[in-house]
C-alpha cells in the first residue's frame, strides 16, 4: 500500500503543475490589479504605473509565472499587497483557525449523522424514521447562508449565547485555559451550523445501506442461528454500512480545511475561506493563487485519504 501511496503522491506533481498554470492565467484575467483600489481623482497615474512596474505586473504572463513558480518551490509565495506581509505567514495563521473549525465540525457532523442514520435504517418506515427523513429534507433545502444568518441573528445577537465574530477574546493570553475555552466558544456556532447542514448525505447513505443490508443472506443466516439483533447490527450490518461513509470522509476533512467560505464570512471567523473572499475583493493576486493552489492540493489529497480510509475499514479493498 505504501508504494501505491507514494505513486499517487508523485502523480500529483504534474496535476498541480497544470493547476498552477490555470490558476495563474485566470488570476491575470481578473479585472484590475492590486493597485486599482489606490486610484482616486488625486492619485498621480505615474506613481501607480511605477508600483506596477516595481511589482513586475507589466512583464509577460509567462515571465511572471516562472518567477512565481520558482519562488513557490522555495516556500516563498510572495508578499500580500493588502497586508504587506508574506503570503505563507498569512495563510499559516488562517490555516490554524480553519483547522480548529474543521476538526470540531467533522466531529459534530458524524456525532449527529451516524446515530440518526442508524436509527432511521433500523426502524425503517416507523414514525422515528419519517421524522429523521423530514429533518434531512429540511436541512438539505436550507441554503448555507440562510441557516447561518438565522443562527447568527437569534443565537448571537438576540439571545447572546454565542459571539458574533472573531476567533478569540483579546483579553486572554495565548496558552492559558481561558484562551482555549474562548477559542472553542467562538467556533462552536459555526461548527454546529456546518454540521447540521452536512448531515443529510451521511444520514441518507447510512440509512439506505442498513435497509439493504437487512435483506442480505448473511443477516438472515445470522438470525436463523439465534444471534441477537443487537449483535447483528453492531458486528455485521453497521460495519458493512460504513463503507459509503468512509468514501466521503477524506473529502469531508480536506473540503473543510479548504475553508467554508459562507460560514467563515457570515460569522466573521478569520479562516482561509474568509481570507479567500477578501483577497478577491482587493485583487490580491499573490494570496488568491496560493490559496487556490492549496485548495487544489487538498482536493487531490482528499481522494487519496478516502481510499486509504476505505482500505482500513474493509481489508478486502486494496488501493491499486
N, C-alpha and C positions, 0 to 999 in steps of 0.2 A: 504493500500500500504506500510505503514511503517513497518508492521510486515513482509511482503514479502521481503523488502529490508534487514531487519535485518537477516532473514533466509538465504538469498543469501550471505550475508557477512560472516555468520557462516560457510556456506558450503565452502567458500574459504579457510578456515583454513586447512582442510585435503588436498585440492588441492595444496596449497602452500607447505605443508609438503612433499608431493610426489615429487613436482617440485624441492624442495631444495635438496632432495637426488639425483635425476638425475643430477642436475647441479653440485653438489659436486663431484660425481663419474666421470662425463665426464671431469671436470676440471683436475682431477687427471690422466686421460688418455692422457692428452696433453703431447707431448714430452718435456723433460727438466723440469726445475723448475725455480723459480725466481733468483736463484744464478748461473744458467748456463751461463748467459751473462758475469759473472765476471771471467770466466775461460780463462786464457791466458797461453802461454808457461811458463811464470814466476810465475804463481799462485801456491801456495802451496795447494795440494789436501786436506791436513789435515785441513787447515783453512776453505775451502769450506764445508767440512764434519761437522766441528764444527758449522758453521752457520746453516746448515740444521738441525742438532740436536737441536740447540737452538730454532729454529723456529717450532719444533715439526713435521717436514716433514718426519721423519723416523718412526713416530708412525703409527699403523694400521689405515686404512682409517676411520673405524667406530669411533675410538677414536678421530681422528681429526674432524670428522663430529659432534660428540657430543659436543666437545669443541666449535666448530664454532656456532652451533645452540644455545647453552647456552649463549654465548656472544651476539649473534644476538638478542635474546629475550630481552636483556638488552640495545639494541641500539648500541652495540659495534660490528662492522663488521671487526674488526682487523685493522691492520696498513698496508698501501701500501708499498710493498717492493721497488717500484720505487721512489715514492715521499717521503717516510719516514714520512708520516702523517696519521692521522686517515682516514679510508675509508669514513666514514659518512661525514666528513668535505669536502673531495674532491668531492664526489658526490653532496653534497649540493650546492657547488659553481657552479658546472657544470649544475646542475638541474635548477638553476635560469636562466642561459643563454639559455638553451633549452626551458624553459617555455616562455621566451620572443619571441624566434624564432617561437615556435609553435603557440602562440597566433596570431602573425601577419600573419603567413602562412595560418591558418584557416580562418582568416578574409578576406584575399585576395582571397583565394580559392573560398569561397562562393560568394564574391563580383563579381568575374569573371564568375563562373559557372552558378549561378542561373539566371541572366539576359539572358545569351546565351541559356540556356536550355529552358527558357520560349519563347524566340523569335523563336527558332528552332521548338518548338512544335506548337506555334500559327500560324506561317507562314509555315506550312508543305509543302514540295515539291517546295518551292519557291527558288529563287537564294540565298536569305539570308540563308535559311535552308541548302542548299548544301554547302555554304561557311563555315558554322559552323561545318558541318559534316567533311569537309575536314580538318579544324583546329583540330578537335578531333582525326582524324586518324593520323595526323602528330605528335601531342603531345603524342599519345598512342604508336607510333612506335619508338620515340626517346628514347634511354636509358637515365637514370637519369644522369649518369656521363658524357655523351656526351654533353647534353644541358648545364650542369653545367660548363664544361670546355670551351664551346663556349662562354657563358656569361662572364665567368671569364677572358678569353683572350681579347675579344673585348670590353666589358664594363668596365673591370677593368684595364688591362694592356695597351690596345691601346687607349681608349678614356678617361680613368682615371675618369670615372663618379662615380665609387664605390670603396671602399677599397678592397684589395685582401686577407686580412687575419685579424684575431683578432676580438675582440668584442667591443672595445672602445679605443679611443686615450688616451695614458697615461698622456697627458698634462692637462686633465680635472680632476677636483676633484669630487668625488662621491657626489651626492645630488644636483649638480648645473644643470642649464638648458643646458649648454654645454655638460655635461656628458650624459644627457638624449638624446640629439639630436645626439651625436656621437654614442651612442649605437643603436639608431634607424637606423642611416646611415649604420652601419656595418651589420645589419641583414636584410636590405631591399633587397639586391640582392639575398641572399639565400632564403628568403621568397618568392620572386617573382618566382624564379626557381621552387621551390616546388609547388607553387600554380598553375603555368601553367601546370606542369606535372600531377597534381592531378585533373584537371577539367574534364577530359574525362569521367570518370564514372558517375559523377553527371549530366553532360550535357546529356548524353545518357539516363540515367534513367528518368530524368525530362522530356525530350523530348518525350519519349515513353509513360509516364504516361499522359501527356497532350493530345497527339494524341488519346490515348484510351479513355480518359475522354470526349473528344469532341463528341464521338459517344454514350455516355451513355444516358439513358432515361431522367435523371433529367436535363441534359443540353438541350435536345430537348424540354422538358416541359417548362423550363425557357425561351427559345427562343420563344416558341409559345405564352407565356404570354406577350411578348414585352419587356422583360428585356434587357437593353443594354448589348452588348457583353463584354464591359469593366467590368461591374459589375459581369457578369457571370464568367469571368476569375478570378477576384480578390476574389470574395466571395465563389465560388464553385470549379472551376477546379484547381486553384493554390493550395488551401488549401488541397484538396484531393491528389494532386500530391506530396505533401511534405513528405508523409509517407516513401517512399523508401529513401529519403534524410535523414530523421530523423533516420532511421535504421542504417545508417553508421556514423552518427555524433559522437557518443560516441567512436567508434573505430578510427575515424579520429583524434580526440583530443588525446586520450591515445597513439595512434600509434606515433604521433608527439612528445609527451612527452617522449617516449622511445628513441628518438633521431634519426634523419635521418643520417645514417652512411655515405652515399655517399656525401650528401650535406655538412655536417659539416667537413668531411675530406678534400674535394676538396677546400672548401672556407676557410679552416684553422680556422673554428669557434670553440671555446673551449666549446663544449657542451658534453652531455653524449654519443652521438654517436662517436665522435672523441676519447673520453676517453676509450670507449669500444675497439676500434681498437688498440690504443696504448697499452692498458693493455694486449691484446692478444699477440702483438708483443714482449712485455717484460715479458710475462708469469707471470703477476701479479695476482695470483690466488684470493687473497682476494678482489680485485676490480672486477674481472670478475664475481665471484659468486654473489657478492652483486648486481651488475648491472643486470645480467640475472634474478635474483630473483625479482628485482624491475620491470623489463620489463614484467615478467610473471604476477605479481600483477596488473600492469596497463592494461594488456590484459583482465584479468578477470573483472576488474573494468569497462573497456570499454563496455563489454557485458551488464553489469547491467545498465550503464549510457544510452546506446542506448534504452533499454527497458523503462527506466524512461522517456526519451525524447519522445518516441512514445506514451506513455500513456498521456503525456501533450498535444501533438499535436492533438491526436484523443482520446477524452474522452471515446469512445466506447471500447478502448483497455485497459485492466487491466492486471497488472503484476500478474501472477499466480505462 
